[in-house]
Amino acid sequence: MTPARYKTRLTELLGIRHPILCGGLMYLAEAVAAEARLAGAAAAE
């Protein structure tokens, strides 16, 4: 196994070896999904 690259007290306490760090970007995913829906609606016309 590869060693943990992101080590904090919390990751050690919970035994997390590879945390997911992009959780704060969820608002961006919603904006991209809205743009995709608008583009799909425009293409359907």
PDB file of N, H, CA, C and O in Angstrom:
ATOM      1  N   MET A   1       0.838  -1.197   0.000  1.00  0.00           N
ATOM      2  CA  MET A   1       0.000   0.000   0.000  1.00  0.00           C
ATOM      3  C   MET A   1       0.874   1.249   0.000  1.00  0.00           C
ATOM      4  O   MET A   1       1.981   1.258   0.539  1.00  0.00           O
ATOM      5  N   THR A   2       0.356   2.284  -0.609  1.00  0.00           N
ATOM      6  H   THR A   2      -0.543   2.277  -1.047  1.00  0.00           H
ATOM      7  CA  THR A   2       1.098   3.540  -0.614  1.00  0.00           C
ATOM      8  C   THR A   2       0.869   4.279   0.698  1.00  0.00           C
ATOM      9  O   THR A   2      -0.208   4.179   1.286  1.00  0.00           O
ATOM     10  N   PRO A   3       1.863   5.013   1.157  1.00  0.00           N
ATOM     11  CA  PRO A   3       1.687   5.765   2.405  1.00  0.00           C
ATOM     12  C   PRO A   3       0.711   6.919   2.212  1.00  0.00           C
ATOM     13  O   PRO A   3       0.522   7.414   1.101  1.00  0.00           O
ATOM     14  N   ALA A   4       0.097   7.336   3.311  1.00  0.00           N
ATOM     15  H   ALA A   4       0.250   6.934   4.214  1.00  0.00           H
ATOM     16  CA  ALA A   4      -0.842   8.452   3.260  1.00  0.00           C
ATOM     17  C   ALA A   4      -0.096   9.723   2.893  1.00  0.00           C
ATOM     18  O   ALA A   4       0.970  10.000   3.443  1.00  0.00           O
ATOM     19  N   ARG A   5      -0.645  10.491   1.975  1.00  0.00           N
ATOM     20  H   ARG A   5      -1.511  10.265   1.528  1.00  0.00           H
ATOM     21  CA  ARG A   5       0.002  11.725   1.542  1.00  0.00           C
ATOM     22  C   ARG A   5      -0.519  12.931   2.309  1.00  0.00           C
ATOM     23  O   ARG A   5       0.185  13.931   2.447  1.00  0.00           O
ATOM     24  N   TYR A   6      -1.732  12.843   2.803  1.00  0.00           N
ATOM     25  H   TYR A   6      -2.303  12.030   2.691  1.00  0.00           H
ATOM     26  CA  TYR A   6      -2.352  13.964   3.489  1.00  0.00           C
ATOM     27  C   TYR A   6      -2.620  13.517   4.905  1.00  0.00           C
ATOM     28  O   TYR A   6      -3.596  12.808   5.152  1.00  0.00           O
ATOM     29  N   LYS A   7      -1.778  13.912   5.841  1.00  0.00           N
ATOM     30  H   LYS A   7      -0.985  14.488   5.640  1.00  0.00           H
ATOM     31  CA  LYS A   7      -1.877  13.414   7.200  1.00  0.00           C
ATOM     32  C   LYS A   7      -2.168  14.560   8.170  1.00  0.00           C
ATOM     33  O   LYS A   7      -1.408  15.525   8.252  1.00  0.00           O
ATOM     34  N   THR A   8      -3.272  14.439   8.897  1.00  0.00           N
ATOM     35  H   THR A   8      -3.889  13.655   8.830  1.00  0.00           H
ATOM     36  CA  THR A   8      -3.627  15.388   9.949  1.00  0.00           C
ATOM     37  C   THR A   8      -4.021  14.587  11.189  1.00  0.00           C
ATOM     38  O   THR A   8      -4.099  13.359  11.149  1.00  0.00           O
ATOM     39  N   ARG A   9      -4.264  15.287  12.271  1.00  0.00           N
ATOM     40  H   ARG A   9      -4.201  16.284  12.303  1.00  0.00           H
ATOM     41  CA  ARG A   9      -4.719  14.584  13.473  1.00  0.00           C
ATOM     42  C   ARG A   9      -6.053  13.894  13.226  1.00  0.00           C
ATOM     43  O   ARG A   9      -6.284  12.788  13.713  1.00  0.00           O
ATOM     44  N   LEU A  10      -6.934  14.551  12.464  1.00  0.00           N
ATOM     45  H   LEU A  10      -6.746  15.450  12.068  1.00  0.00           H
ATOM     46  CA  LEU A  10      -8.248  13.974  12.187  1.00  0.00           C
ATOM     47  C   LEU A  10      -8.141  12.715  11.330  1.00  0.00           C
ATOM     48  O   LEU A  10      -8.811  11.722  11.613  1.00  0.00           O
ATOM     49  N   THR A  11      -7.307  12.739  10.284  1.00  0.00           N
ATOM     50  H   THR A  11      -6.762  13.546  10.054  1.00  0.00           H
ATOM     51  CA  THR A  11      -7.171  11.553   9.441  1.00  0.00           C
ATOM     52  C   THR A  11      -6.536  10.401  10.215  1.00  0.00           C
ATOM     53  O   THR A  11      -6.880   9.240   9.994  1.00  0.00           O
ATOM     54  N   GLU A  12      -5.618  10.713  11.113  1.00  0.00           N
ATOM     55  H   GLU A  12      -5.338  11.656  11.293  1.00  0.00           H
ATOM     56  CA  GLU A  12      -5.023   9.660  11.937  1.00  0.00           C
ATOM     57  C   GLU A  12      -6.042   9.106  12.925  1.00  0.00           C
ATOM     58  O   GLU A  12      -6.104   7.894  13.135  1.00  0.00           O
ATOM     59  N   LEU A  13      -6.845   9.983  13.536  1.00  0.00           N
ATOM     60  H   LEU A  13      -6.795  10.967  13.365  1.00  0.00           H
ATOM     61  CA  LEU A  13      -7.853   9.557  14.506  1.00  0.00           C
ATOM     62  C   LEU A  13      -8.893   8.647  13.870  1.00  0.00           C
ATOM     63  O   LEU A  13      -9.290   7.642  14.461  1.00  0.00           O
ATOM     64  N   LEU A  14      -9.339   9.002  12.654  1.00  0.00           N
ATOM     65  H   LEU A  14      -9.016   9.818  12.174  1.00  0.00           H
ATOM     66  CA  LEU A  14     -10.382   8.238  11.979  1.00  0.00           C
ATOM     67  C   LEU A  14      -9.841   7.122  11.088  1.00  0.00           C
ATOM     68  O   LEU A  14     -10.618   6.341  10.540  1.00  0.00           O
ATOM     69  N   GLY A  15      -8.526   7.039  10.939  1.00  0.00           N
ATOM     70  H   GLY A  15      -7.895   7.674  11.385  1.00  0.00           H
ATOM     71  CA  GLY A  15      -7.927   5.992  10.117  1.00  0.00           C
ATOM     72  C   GLY A  15      -8.114   6.214   8.627  1.00  0.00           C
ATOM     73  O   GLY A  15      -8.175   5.254   7.859  1.00  0.00           O
ATOM     74  N   ILE A  16      -8.205   7.468   8.212  1.00  0.00           N
ATOM     75  H   ILE A  16      -8.156   8.248   8.835  1.00  0.00           H
ATOM     76  CA  ILE A  16      -8.410   7.795   6.800  1.00  0.00           C
ATOM     77  C   ILE A  16      -7.054   7.915   6.122  1.00  0.00           C
ATOM     78  O   ILE A  16      -6.223   8.729   6.524  1.00  0.00           O
ATOM     79  N   ARG A  17      -6.830   7.101   5.089  1.00  0.00           N
ATOM     80  H   ARG A  17      -7.506   6.440   4.762  1.00  0.00           H
ATOM     81  CA  ARG A  17      -5.543   7.149   4.383  1.00  0.00           C
ATOM     82  C   ARG A  17      -5.576   8.094   3.188  1.00  0.00           C
ATOM     83  O   ARG A  17      -4.572   8.744   2.894  1.00  0.00           O
ATOM     84  N   HIS A  18      -6.701   8.182   2.499  1.00  0.00           N
ATOM     85  H   HIS A  18      -7.516   7.655   2.738  1.00  0.00           H
ATOM     86  CA  HIS A  18      -6.803   9.013   1.303  1.00  0.00           C
ATOM     87  C   HIS A  18      -8.095   9.831   1.372  1.00  0.00           C
ATOM     88  O   HIS A  18      -9.110   9.412   0.816  1.00  0.00           O
ATOM     89  N   PRO A  19      -8.081  10.985   2.038  1.00  0.00           N
ATOM     90  CA  PRO A  19      -9.305  11.776   2.168  1.00  0.00           C
ATOM     91  C   PRO A  19      -9.711  12.432   0.849  1.00  0.00           C
ATOM     92  O   PRO A  19      -8.872  12.697  -0.011  1.00  0.00           O
ATOM     93  N   ILE A  20     -10.993  12.685   0.709  1.00  0.00           N
ATOM     94  H   ILE A  20     -11.674  12.470   1.409  1.00  0.00           H
ATOM     95  CA  ILE A  20     -11.512  13.395  -0.457  1.00  0.00           C
ATOM     96  C   ILE A  20     -11.503  14.875  -0.119  1.00  0.00           C
ATOM     97  O   ILE A  20     -12.179  15.300   0.818  1.00  0.00           O
ATOM     98  N   LEU A  21     -10.745  15.664  -0.869  1.00  0.00           N
ATOM     99  H   LEU A  21     -10.196  15.319  -1.630  1.00  0.00           H
ATOM    100  CA  LEU A  21     -10.526  17.066  -0.527  1.00  0.00           C
ATOM    101  C   LEU A  21     -11.356  18.037  -1.341  1.00  0.00           C
ATOM    102  O   LEU A  21     -11.244  19.244  -1.129  1.00  0.00           O
ATOM    103  N   CYS A  22     -12.178  17.571  -2.255  1.00  0.00           N
ATOM    104  H   CYS A  22     -12.269  16.591  -2.428  1.00  0.00           H
ATOM    105  CA  CYS A  22     -12.893  18.484  -3.136  1.00  0.00           C
ATOM    106  C   CYS A  22     -14.333  18.715  -2.701  1.00  0.00           C
ATOM    107  O   CYS A  22     -15.128  19.210  -3.500  1.00  0.00           O
ATOM    108  N   GLY A  23     -14.693  18.386  -1.497  1.00  0.00           N
ATOM    109  H   GLY A  23     -14.047  17.984  -0.848  1.00  0.00           H
ATOM    110  CA  GLY A  23     -16.059  18.564  -1.031  1.00  0.00           C
ATOM    111  C   GLY A  23     -16.526  20.007  -1.032  1.00  0.00           C
ATOM    112  O   GLY A  23     -17.725  20.261  -1.146  1.00  0.00           O
ATOM    113  N   GLY A  24     -15.617  20.955  -0.910  1.00  0.00           N
ATOM    114  H   GLY A  24     -14.643  20.749  -0.817  1.00  0.00           H
ATOM    115  CA  GLY A  24     -15.987  22.360  -0.898  1.00  0.00           C
ATOM    116  C   GLY A  24     -16.365  22.917  -2.258  1.00  0.00           C
ATOM    117  O   GLY A  24     -16.781  24.072  -2.352  1.00  0.00           O
ATOM    118  N   LEU A  25     -16.231  22.132  -3.303  1.00  0.00           N
ATOM    119  H   LEU A  25     -15.893  21.194  -3.226  1.00  0.00           H
ATOM    120  CA  LEU A  25     -16.517  22.606  -4.653  1.00  0.00           C
ATOM    121  C   LEU A  25     -17.878  22.136  -5.166  1.00  0.00           C
ATOM    122  O   LEU A  25     -18.123  22.172  -6.372  1.00  0.00           O
ATOM    123  N   MET A  26     -18.757  21.699  -4.280  1.00  0.00           N
ATOM    124  H   MET A  26     -18.557  21.669  -3.301  1.00  0.00           H
ATOM    125  CA  MET A  26     -20.054  21.181  -4.710  1.00  0.00           C
ATOM    126  C   MET A  26     -20.895  22.259  -5.391  1.00  0.00           C
ATOM    127  O   MET A  26     -21.662  21.948  -6.303  1.00  0.00           O
ATOM    128  N   TYR A  27     -20.769  23.517  -4.970  1.00  0.00           N
ATOM    129  H   TYR A  27     -20.147  23.770  -4.229  1.00  0.00           H
ATOM    130  CA  TYR A  27     -21.531  24.584  -5.609  1.00  0.00           C
ATOM    131  C   TYR A  27     -21.149  24.699  -7.087  1.00  0.00           C
ATOM    132  O   TYR A  27     -21.994  25.012  -7.927  1.00  0.00           O
ATOM    133  N   LEU A  28     -19.902  24.450  -7.395  1.00  0.00           N
ATOM    134  H   LEU A  28     -19.216  24.195  -6.714  1.00  0.00           H
ATOM    135  CA  LEU A  28     -19.443  24.524  -8.775  1.00  0.00           C
ATOM    136  C   LEU A  28     -20.081  23.416  -9.616  1.00  0.00           C
ATOM    137  O   LEU A  28     -20.440  23.648 -10.770  1.00  0.00           O
ATOM    138  N   ALA A  29     -20.222  22.234  -9.056  1.00  0.00           N
ATOM    139  H   ALA A  29     -19.931  22.046  -8.118  1.00  0.00           H
ATOM    140  CA  ALA A  29     -20.845  21.125  -9.780  1.00  0.00           C
ATOM    141  C   ALA A  29     -22.300  21.453 -10.109  1.00  0.00           C
ATOM    142  O   ALA A  29     -22.777  21.125 -11.195  1.00  0.00           O
ATOM    143  N   GLU A  30     -23.002  22.092  -9.184  1.00  0.00           N
ATOM    144  H   GLU A  30     -22.614  22.358  -8.302  1.00  0.00           H
ATOM    145  CA  GLU A  30     -24.389  22.477  -9.436  1.00  0.00           C
ATOM    146  C   GLU A  30     -24.474  23.500 -10.569  1.00  0.00           C
ATOM    147  O   GLU A  30     -25.373  23.417 -11.406  1.00  0.00           O
ATOM    148  N   ALA A  31     -23.557  24.455 -10.606  1.00  0.00           N
ATOM    149  H   ALA A  31     -22.827  24.522  -9.926  1.00  0.00           H
ATOM    150  CA  ALA A  31     -23.555  25.469 -11.663  1.00  0.00           C
ATOM    151  C   ALA A  31     -23.265  24.829 -13.025  1.00  0.00           C
ATOM    152  O   ALA A  31     -23.882  25.192 -14.027  1.00  0.00           O
ATOM    153  N   VAL A  32     -22.344  23.896 -13.060  1.00  0.00           N
ATOM    154  H   VAL A  32     -21.843  23.601 -12.247  1.00  0.00           H
ATOM    155  CA  VAL A  32     -22.009  23.211 -14.316  1.00  0.00           C
ATOM    156  C   VAL A  32     -23.200  22.385 -14.794  1.00  0.00           C
ATOM    157  O   VAL A  32     -23.489  22.344 -15.990  1.00  0.00           O
ATOM    158  N   ALA A  33     -23.892  21.728 -13.863  1.00  0.00           N
ATOM    159  H   ALA A  33     -23.658  21.762 -12.891  1.00  0.00           H
ATOM    160  CA  ALA A  33     -25.064  20.933 -14.242  1.00  0.00           C
ATOM    161  C   ALA A  33     -26.170  21.830 -14.798  1.00  0.00           C
ATOM    162  O   ALA A  33     -26.852  21.451 -15.751  1.00  0.00           O
ATOM    163  N   ALA A  34     -26.352  23.008 -14.214  1.00  0.00           N
ATOM    164  H   ALA A  34     -25.798  23.315 -13.440  1.00  0.00           H
ATOM    165  CA  ALA A  34     -27.372  23.931 -14.713  1.00  0.00           C
ATOM    166  C   ALA A  34     -27.030  24.411 -16.122  1.00  0.00           C
ATOM    167  O   ALA A  34     -27.911  24.503 -16.976  1.00  0.00           O
ATOM    168  N   GLU A  35     -25.780  24.710 -16.363  1.00  0.00           N
ATOM    169  H   GLU A  35     -25.064  24.636 -15.669  1.00  0.00           H
ATOM    170  CA  GLU A  35     -25.334  25.121 -17.700  1.00  0.00           C
ATOM    171  C   GLU A  35     -25.562  23.992 -18.716  1.00  0.00           C
ATOM    172  O   GLU A  35     -25.985  24.248 -19.843  1.00  0.00           O
ATOM    173  N   ALA A  36     -25.289  22.768 -18.324  1.00  0.00           N
ATOM    174  H   ALA A  36     -24.945  22.560 -17.408  1.00  0.00           H
ATOM    175  CA  ALA A  36     -25.467  21.626 -19.221  1.00  0.00           C
ATOM    176  C   ALA A  36     -26.942  21.442 -19.562  1.00  0.00           C
ATOM    177  O   ALA A  36     -27.286  21.133 -20.703  1.00  0.00           O
ATOM    178  N   ARG A  37     -27.816  21.634 -18.569  1.00  0.00           N
ATOM    179  H   ARG A  37     -27.537  21.885 -17.642  1.00  0.00           H
ATOM    180  CA  ARG A  37     -29.255  21.515 -18.842  1.00  0.00           C
ATOM    181  C   ARG A  37     -29.711  22.603 -19.809  1.00  0.00           C
ATOM    182  O   ARG A  37     -30.505  22.334 -20.710  1.00  0.00           O
ATOM    183  N   LEU A  38     -29.219  23.829 -19.633  1.00  0.00           N
ATOM    184  H   LEU A  38     -28.574  24.048 -18.901  1.00  0.00           H
ATOM    185  CA  LEU A  38     -29.590  24.914 -20.533  1.00  0.00           C
ATOM    186  C   LEU A  38     -29.090  24.648 -21.956  1.00  0.00           C
ATOM    187  O   LEU A  38     -29.801  24.903 -22.928  1.00  0.00           O
ATOM    188  N   ALA A  39     -27.881  24.142 -22.068  1.00  0.00           N
ATOM    189  H   ALA A  39     -27.303  23.934 -21.279  1.00  0.00           H
ATOM    190  CA  ALA A  39     -27.322  23.837 -23.390  1.00  0.00           C
ATOM    191  C   ALA A  39     -28.123  22.718 -24.053  1.00  0.00           C
ATOM    192  O   ALA A  39     -28.370  22.763 -25.258  1.00  0.00           O
ATOM    193  N   GLY A  40     -28.527  21.723 -23.277  1.00  0.00           N
ATOM    194  H   GLY A  40     -28.327  21.687 -22.298  1.00  0.00           H
ATOM    195  CA  GLY A  40     -29.326  20.624 -23.830  1.00  0.00           C
ATOM    196  C   GLY A  40     -30.697  21.088 -24.292  1.00  0.00           C
ATOM    197  O   GLY A  40     -31.204  20.628 -25.315  1.00  0.00           O
ATOM    198  N   ALA A  41     -31.302  22.012 -23.526  1.00  0.00           N
ATOM    199  H   ALA A  41     -30.890  22.386 -22.694  1.00  0.00           H
ATOM    200  CA  ALA A  41     -32.616  22.542 -23.905  1.00  0.00           C
ATOM    201  C   ALA A  41     -32.520  23.373 -25.170  1.00  0.00           C
ATOM    202  O   ALA A  41     -33.413  23.322 -26.016  1.00  0.00           O
ATOM    203  N   ALA A  42     -31.439  24.144 -25.309  1.00  0.00           N
ATOM    204  H   ALA A  42     -30.713  24.185 -24.621  1.00  0.00           H
ATOM    205  CA  ALA A  42     -31.261  24.965 -26.492  1.00  0.00           C
ATOM    206  C   ALA A  42     -31.014  24.099 -27.728  1.00  0.00           C
ATOM    207  O   ALA A  42     -31.467  24.433 -28.823  1.00  0.00           O
ATOM    208  N   ALA A  43     -30.305  23.001 -27.552  1.00  0.00           N
ATOM    209  H   ALA A  43     -29.938  22.730 -26.663  1.00  0.00           H
ATOM    210  CA  ALA A  43     -30.013  22.118 -28.677  1.00  0.00           C
ATOM    211  C   ALA A  43     -31.252  21.353 -29.131  1.00  0.00           C
ATOM    212  O   ALA A  43     -31.357  20.965 -30.295  1.00  0.00           O
ATOM    213  N   ALA A  44     -32.189  21.138 -28.208  1.00  0.00           N
ATOM    214  H   ALA A  44     -32.104  21.453 -27.262  1.00  0.00           H
ATOM    215  CA  ALA A  44     -33.394  20.373 -28.524  1.00  0.00           C
ATOM    216  C   ALA A  44     -34.388  21.188 -29.364  1.00  0.00           C
ATOM    217  O   ALA A  44     -35.283  20.618 -29.988  1.00  0.00           O
ATOM    218  N   GLU A  45     -34.237  22.486 -29.379  1.00  0.00           N
ATOM    219  H   GLU A  45     -33.510  22.949 -28.872  1.00  0.00           H
ATOM    220  CA  GLU A  45     -35.175  23.343 -30.111  1.00  0.00           C
ATOM    221  C   GLU A  45     -34.934  23.331 -31.591  1.00  0.00           C
ATOM    222  O   GLU A  45     -35.645  24.004 -32.337  1.00  0.00           O
TER     223      GLU A  45
END
